[in-house]
């Protein structure tokens, strides 16, 4: 088991970094959604889909 970890240490570290970045992105999206921020980055005044987002 230890030899497997040592042989694949670089792959495991890179995988953990990618997983951490994905988790941080999801956390940011959830926080923005709770604050009412739009995911498109613009206001809802002139958005044709505003009725879909805000029922």
KEROPA-846397 format. One record per residue (C-alpha): residue in three letters; x, y, z. Coordinates in steps of 0.1 Angstrom, whole numbers, plus 5000, padded with zeros to 4 digits. Layout:
<recs>
@type->ALA	u->X	v->Y	w->Z $
...
</recs>
This chain:
<recs>
@type->UNK	u->5000	v->5000	w->5000 $
@type->UNK	u->5028	v->5024	w->5009 $
@type->UNK	u->5046	v->5017	w->4976 $
@type->UNK	u->5014	v->5025	w->4957 $
@type->UNK	u->5011	v->5059	w->4975 $
@type->UNK	u->5048	v->5067	w->4969 $
@type->UNK	u->5046	v->5057	w->4932 $
@type->UNK	u->5016	v->5079	w->4926 $
@type->UNK	u->5023	v->5107	w->4950 $
@type->UNK	u->5024	v->5134	w->4922 $
@type->UNK	u->4991	v->5122	w->4907 $
@type->UNK	u->4974	v->5121	w->4942 $
@type->UNK	u->4986	v->5157	w->4950 $
@type->UNK	u->4974	v->5171	w->4917 $
@type->UNK	u->4941	v->5153	w->4920 $
@type->UNK	u->4936	v->5168	w->4955 $
@type->UNK	u->4944	v->5203	w->4943 $
@type->UNK	u->4919	v->5199	w->4914 $
@type->UNK	u->4893	v->5186	w->4939 $
@type->UNK	u->4900	v->5216	w->4962 $
@type->UNK	u->4896	v->5241	w->4934 $
@type->UNK	u->4862	v->5225	w->4924 $
@type->UNK	u->4850	v->5226	w->4960 $
@type->UNK	u->4859	v->5262	w->4963 $
@type->UNK	u->4841	v->5271	w->4931 $
@type->UNK	u->4810	v->5253	w->4943 $
@type->UNK	u->4811	v->5270	w->4976 $
@type->UNK	u->4814	v->5305	w->4959 $
@type->UNK	u->4785	v->5297	w->4936 $
@type->UNK	u->4763	v->5287	w->4966 $
@type->UNK	u->4772	v->5318	w->4986 $
@type->UNK	u->4765	v->5340	w->4956 $
@type->UNK	u->4732	v->5323	w->4951 $
@type->UNK	u->4722	v->5328	w->4987 $
@type->UNK	u->4732	v->5365	w->4985 $
@type->UNK	u->4710	v->5369	w->4954 $
@type->UNK	u->4738	v->5376	w->4930 $
@type->UNK	u->4733	v->5366	w->4894 $
@type->UNK	u->4755	v->5339	w->4879 $
@type->UNK	u->4757	v->5358	w->4846 $
@type->UNK	u->4773	v->5389	w->4862 $
@type->UNK	u->4748	v->5415	w->4851 $
@type->UNK	u->4717	v->5430	w->4865 $
@type->UNK	u->4682	v->5416	w->4860 $
@type->UNK	u->4666	v->5448	w->4848 $
@type->UNK	u->4670	v->5441	w->4811 $
@type->UNK	u->4674	v->5403	w->4812 $
@type->UNK	u->4649	v->5384	w->4791 $
@type->UNK	u->4651	v->5355	w->4815 $
@type->UNK	u->4645	v->5374	w->4847 $
@type->UNK	u->4610	v->5359	w->4851 $
@type->UNK	u->4626	v->5324	w->4850 $
@type->UNK	u->4652	v->5332	w->4877 $
@type->UNK	u->4629	v->5352	w->4900 $
@type->UNK	u->4594	v->5337	w->4902 $
</recs>
